[in-house]
Each structure stands twice: as structure tokens, then as C-alpha cells.
């Protein structure tokens, strides 16, 4: 089911959204390689401490982007979710001047 902003997308953006929405799962090559990173992130989240959560999030993102062969992204963990005019966000993806992405 499309989100409420779907009706505001252009025709080509709707095609991209629809194609993405049809992807049920993404197979991860050798997922066991990432298990320790996932466990570290779980532990960090349970601790409620920002620095370990930041570090573990970045390490997991680094492993995943490397596995998928996509550009590295920078993860920035905040104490609370970023907000937008329409409400709270679950993540904020921003590109820097060179097209690299940062996730908040």
C-alpha cells in the first residue's frame, strides 16, 4: 500500500516506487559474515548509549554497503528521530556535495 505522499509523485517517480515496492526481499551474500555486526548493534541498542550505537550502526552499514558493492554511507545516530513538517521520520537520507549519502 503506497504512503500518503504517493499521489504527489510524478509518473516516473511512481514507476520507481512501484518497482521498489514489488521487491519482497534482498538476498544477502553470506549473511553469517554480518551476524557479529548485527549482534553488536543489538547490544548497543539495548544499552541505550549513543556512542556504541553510533559505532555499531556504522560498522553494520559499512559491511552491508561493501557486500552490495554500493557507495559507503555515513550513519549518524541521534538521541531522537529527526522531524519534518509532516511529522517524525524513521530515517533521513542526505547526500553530500560529492553524492555520498549520510543517514540520520
Secondary structure, DSSP 4 states (H G I P E B T S, - for coil): ---GGGGGS-HHHHHHHHHHHT----PPTTGGGGHHHHHHHHHHHHHT-HHHHHHHHHHHHHHHHHHHT---EEE---SS--EETTEE-S--EEE-TTS-EEE-
